[in-house]
Amino acid sequence: MATGFIELNDAGINQAVDGKLIYTSPGYAVLDGDQLMVGEQGLKNARLLPRWTNNRFWNQLNNEPIANSTNLVRHHADLAFNHLEQIWANMDQGIEQVVLAVPGFYDRQQLGLLLGMAKETNIPVKGLVDLGLISVAQQPSLQTIFFLDISLHRITVTLLRSDSVLRAMETMTISDTGLFTLWDRWANIIASQFIQSTRYDPMHQADSEQQLFDLLPSWITESSRTNQFELNLDGVTHTTQVSSEQLIGACSTVYPEIVKAIRNLIPPNEAATLFVSHRFQGIPGLKDSLQLIPDLEVDYLSGTAAIEAAQIHWDKLASSGDDVSHITTLPVSAKKTSTRVLQQPPTHLLTAHRAYSISNTLRVESLSPEGLVESADDASFTVYQRGKDVFLEAHESDVLLNGQAPASRCVLNAGDQIMLDGQTAVLITVN
């Protein structure tokens, strides 16, 4: 009996047959006249045909009318239905049972809408499973578990507990900044570098802009990525240099939210395990920052972790009857004993999409949306390194550390936030 598994994350919906990944389809739709392009085709035309695009239909799955509706597309459910039809067309190989891994933030109405669309598409859905649960189901862990994931328009953390069973407790949205926004910020950083170094603007023409966005995701995720970004158009090669520090700047609003949320969720006097989705692969600065959260063990999942776990637990996921269950508990695979996580001092101060090295003393007069302003004579605070520690000295009463007035001299850790003039700078570590 052939089985199918669909992992619903709009950054790339994984489709597997008999435990083997066969295709990944992003949640994009482009309407060109009467032609609706979804999935990979939609993504490849989003910059070429920007007049009617939509990539929020899985994130905001509903049947409420959209502002730019047409006779063909009335609401997000229409787009999701078309995408689901395409996904099933890629998979339909005599499959008799399908399990859908669904986002933890979907409510009952959205799950019902999804099942209705699957029925109309003739997909033999036999079970729904929480995406965070199935992603970590085969991973050894401590009792408290977090699953950190990113989609096109949000970052989420799922809280799980491993007692007599492995249970998904709740999923929280940490940030409304997702990969779509990060790709856009990185693309603009790269375009600015092209303009400065070669006077070539890849955003000036639709075809070069589309190529930039086509290449960007794989360039970011490349484990052996160099600082060089290259575009080839009409037989001409354009190259520019982009540093990790510049890319980290695009995440300046995101890292404080992630670190703060996870810190607040770890129970007092207890260690926890954090599993990071493969969709974060290559995002600069995140790995080192997460490792600095006290009492947190961080593991990084492969792109097929959910698929492999689903195949192992298939009998518990797929119903033999007509009723479809939403699975939020599974047997415990393996437990770990706690090991202390070693901390490293922060190396950079991140604000306004720029990372400032702490290797030299930073005497900061003010923070602004454009960055920090340094002054040797009129500094509001000073950040400096002595030995293995990094210190903050506040010279003005309106300087806050993590929302509170700091001591005159205090040690800084990664994730700490310095606030001044209504702006925030966060301490991060970059290897």
N, C-alpha and C positions, 0 to 999 in steps of 0.2 A: 504494500500500500504506500503510495507516494504521499509525502507530507510537504506542506508549505508554511513558511514562517515569514511574517512581515513586521519589520521593526520601524514603528512610526516616529521618525524625527525628521522634520522638514529640511534640515541641512543635508540630508541624504537618507532616503528610505531604503533600508537594506531588505533585499528579497532573497530568500534561501529555499532551495528544494532539497529535501532529504538531508538537511544539515549542511549543505554547501551553498555559499554565497554565489549568486548568479548575476546580480545586478544591483546598482544603487541609483536611485532616482531622486533628484532634488525637488523640493516643493515650489516650483516656479510655473507661472502661466503667462503667456503672451498672446494677445488677440490681434490678429492682422486681418482686418476686414471680417470675413466669415470664417477664417481659419484660426482655430484655437490650438496653440502649441503648449504642451505641458511637459513637466519633467526636464530631462536633459535638453531637449529641443527648445523649451522655454528659456532655460538658463542661457543657452548659446545665442539667443536672440534678444535678450533683455536690454542690452545696450544698443543693438542695431535698430530695434523697434520699440523705443521707450514710451510711445504715446499711450499704450494700454498694457500695463504689466501688473502682476499681483503675485506676491510671495508670502502672503499672510493667511491664506485660506485654511491651512492646517493648524496654525497657531490660534486662529480665531474661528474655529469650526462652528458655524451656525447657519441658519436659513433666513437671516435678516437681510433686507435689501441693501446692496452696496451703492455707493454714490455714483460710480461710473457703470451702472448696470446696462446690459443690452438684452435683446431678445434671446441671445444665446447664453448669456451669463447674468443671472439675477442676483445671486448671492454666493457666499463662500462655499456652501454645500455643492453648488453646481460645479465649481472648479475642482473640489475634492473628489467628486464623483467621477469626473473626466479623468483625473489623475489615477484614481483607483482602478478604473477600467483599463487604462494603459498598463498599470502594474500587473494586473491579473492576466492581461494578454501576454505579457512577457513570461509569466510563470505557468500558465495552464498547460501542464504536461501530464494529464491524467491524475491530477492531485485530488485526493478524496477528503483530506482534512487540512484545515488552515488555522493557525493560531496567530493572533495579532498582539504584538507588544505595544501597549498604549501609554502615552505620557501620563504621569501621575497627577498632572494638573487638569486633566479632562474631568468634567463633572458627569453626572448620570445622564443628563440630557445630551451631551456631546457623544457619550458612549452609545446611547440609543440611536442617535443620528448616524453614527459610524456603522453600527450593525445593520441599520436600514439600507444604507448605501451598498454595503457588502452583499446583502440579500438581493438587491436589484441587479447587482453585477454578477450574480450567480456564484459568488465565492463561498465555498463550503466552510464557513467559520465555525469552529468547534470550541473555541476558547479565547478569552482575553486575559492577558497577564500584564501586571504592572511592569513598565519598562525598566525601572530601577531595580526591582526585585530580580528579574530574570538576568539582568546584566551582571549581578554580583553573586548569583546563586551557586556557582561552582568555585568561588574564591574563598580561601581560608581567611578568617577575619576575627577581630575582637568582638565583644558583645554589642557595642555601639558602632554602627556603620553609617557612613554617608556615601551617597553616589552623586557626584558632581557632573552635570551634563550641560551642553550648550546646543541650542538650535538656532534658527535664523534670527529669532527676535526675542530670545530670553535665555537667561542662565538659571538653572534650577539645581536645588539640592534635595535629594530624597533621604529621609531619615529612616533607618531600618534597625531592628533589634534581633539579635541571635540568641534565643533562649532555648526552649524545647523545640521551637520552630524558627525559621527565618521569616520575619514579618516586615512588610513595608508599612510604616506608620503614617507618614505624610510627605507630600512634596511641596516645597516652597519655592517661589520665584525670587531669586536674589537680585536680579537685574533685568531690566527690559532691553539692555544692550546685548545683542546676539551677534552671530557671525556676519550677518548682512551689514550691520553697522561697522564692525571691525574691518571687514573687507573694504568697505567704502573709505574708511580712514586710512588704511594701509595704501590703497590705490592712490589717494591724494598725496600721501607722503612720497610715494614712488614717482608720481607725476611731477611733483615739485623738484625732486632730485634730477629728473631728466631735464627739466627746464633750466635749472642752475648749472648743470654740468655740460649739457649739449645744446641748449636752447630749443630742444624738441619737446613739444607738448602732446603726449599721447591722448589727452582728453579732447583735443581739438577736432578729431575725426571719429566717427562712430565705430569704424572698423578697428582702429588702433585701441580705442577705449575698450571695445569688446575683447580684443586679444589680451589686453592687460588683465581684465577681470577673469578671463578663461585660465590664464597661467597662474594667477595669484594664489588660489587655494593650495595647489600642489606645491608651489614654491615655498609657502609658509610651512607646510607639513614635512618637507624634505628634511630627514634627520641630518643629512650631510650638506645642508644649505650653505652656500657661500653668501657673501654680501653683495654679489653682483646680480642684477636683474636685467634680462635681455628680451628685446622685442625684435621680431623679424617681419618686415612689411615691404612688399614690392621689391624683394631682393636686397633690401637695405637692412643692416643689423644696427640696432640702437642699444647701447648698454649704459648703465649707471650703477653707482655704489649706494647701498642702503644699509646703515648700521643697525644692529640689534637695539641700541639705545633709541634710535628714531622710531622703530616699530613698537617698542615698549610704550612710548609716549601715547600711542593710540589706545592703550589699555588703562590709562591713568585714572579713569573714573570707575573702572571695573574691579581692579585688584582690591582696593579697600573694602568694597562691598562683599566680595567673596571671603576675604580673611575675617572680616567682622562677623559675618553670618555664621561661619563655621566655628569660630572661637566661642560665640554665644551659645552654640548648640552642644558643645562638649560638656558632659556632666562634670560637676566638681569632683576632683580626686579620682577621675576615671580616664583611662586612655581610650582612644577610638581609632577606627580604620576608615580612611577616606579612599574610595575608588574613583578615579578620574576617567571619564569617558575618552575614547580614542578621538573624539571630535575636537578635543583640545590639543591634539598633537601638533607640536611645532610652535605653539603660541608663546612668544618669547617672554621670559621673566616669571611665568606662573609657577613652574616647577620649583624653582628655588625659593620663592615666597611661601608656597604651601609647606615646604619642609621645615619652616621656621615656626610653625604654629605648635605650641607646647602640647605634649601628650597626644600627638597625632601621627599615625603611621600612614604613609601615602603610597598607594599602588596605582599603576597605570594599566588600564584594560586594553586588550587587543580589539581590533575592529570586528572580530567574530565572537566575542565573549558571550553575547546574548544568544547568538545562533547555536553555539555549542552547548550552552546550558539548556536551551529549549529542547534540543534533541535528546539530551539525557533525561529530562523530566517530562517527556512528551505525554506519557500515560496519565500524569497528574494535571496536565494543561488542557488536553483535548477531551471533551465530553463524548461519551458513546451514544447519548440520546440527542434530543432536539434542543434541550436547554443549553444556553451558553453561559458559563460562569466567568466572573471577573476574579482572577486568582491574585491574591495579595499575600499568601503564605506558601512556603515550600519547606521541605525538610532541610535541616542544617547540613551543609557539606563538610566543613572542617572548621575548627576553631584554632585561634592563635593565642599564645600568651604574650603579654605586653613586653615590649622592649622600649627603653627610653630613647626618644628622638633627640639627637644632638642638634643644638642650635648654632647657627652661624650669624655673625653680625651683618646688618644691612650694609649695602655698598653704594646705593644711590637714593636720592630724594626725587620723587616723581610728582610733577605738577604740570598742569596745562599741556599735556601730551609731550612733555620733555623730561628726560631723566638726567639729573645732575650728580656727577660723581662726588663722593664724600672723601675721596683720597686726599683732596685739598680741603682745608677748612672753608665752610660756607658761612659767610656773614650776611644774613638776609635782612634787608630793610623792609621789603613788602612782597606779597604774593598778588599776582594779577592773572587775568585770563590768558595773558601772553606768556607768563612764566614768572620766575622770581627775579627780584631786583636786589643786587648785592651792594653793600656799602660798608667800607672798613670803619667809618666814623659814626654812622648812624644806624647800626644794626638793631632790629627788633629781637632777633634771636640768632644764635650761633650753633651750628652742627659741626662736630669735629670728631676725629678718631684718636684714641689713645690706647695703644696696645691692641687688644682684641675687641675692645668695646667702643661703641659710638655714643656720644653724649649730646644732650641738648642743654643749652643755657639760654633762658628767656630773659631778655632785658626790658620788655614792656609787659604791662599787665594784661593786654588784650591777646597775648599769645596763649593758645590752648593746646593741650596734648590729649588726644582722645576725648575731647569735649570738656576737659577739666583744666584748672590752673595747675601748671606743673611746679615741682620743686625748683629751686634756683638752679640746680644741676641734677640731671637724671639720665640714666642709661636708656638708650633707644633700642627697640627690637623691630624686626621686619613686620609690617602691618600697622605700626603706630602711625597716627595721623596728627600732623601739626596744622593748626587752623589759625589764620590771620587774615584780616581784611575781607572776611566772607569767603575766602578761598581755602582749599585744602591741599596739603602736600603729604604724600605717603612714603614711608620708608620701605624699600624693596631690596632684594639681594639678586645680583646678576653674576653668574660665574663667568 
